[in-house]
Amino acid sequence: MRLERPYFHCAACGVGQAPADAVWGLDHGMLTPGLARVAARDGLEAPFGYGASLLEEHLGVHVDEEVVRRVTEQLGHLADADQAVAAPVP
């Protein structure tokens, strides 16, 4: 399926936006929250390149190896921060 969305940019400064991205929950136009969770899980269980190939094989979605690495690390940092807040201070 091919999805197209409007994209607008300021001719003066070059900054652009796709308003539908926020409505659809896309992280700066990269991955939906659900796909980010699947990519991170694949990135945790296998090398990032293999995780990317699993996404393409199982879901038919091409995600670059670097994106799998980045989303896996981002979710790892969030998990670390969550555990630090929940951990009692001695």
Stockholm file with secondary structure:
# STOCKHOLM 1.0

chainA/1-90         MRLERPYFHCAACGVGQAPADAVWGLDHGMLTPGLARVAARDGLEAPFGYGASLLEEHLGVHVDEEVVRRVTEQLGHLADADQAVAAPVP
#=GR chainA/1-90 SS CCCCCCCEECTTTCCEECHHHHHHTCSTTSCCHHHHHHHHHHHHHSCHHHHHHHHHHHHCCCCCHHHHHHHHHHHHHHHHHHHHHHSCCC
#=GC SS_cons        CCCCCCCEECTTTCCEECHHHHHHTCSTTSCCHHHHHHHHHHHHHSCHHHHHHHHHHHHCCCCCHHHHHHHHHHHHHHHHHHHHHHSCCC
//
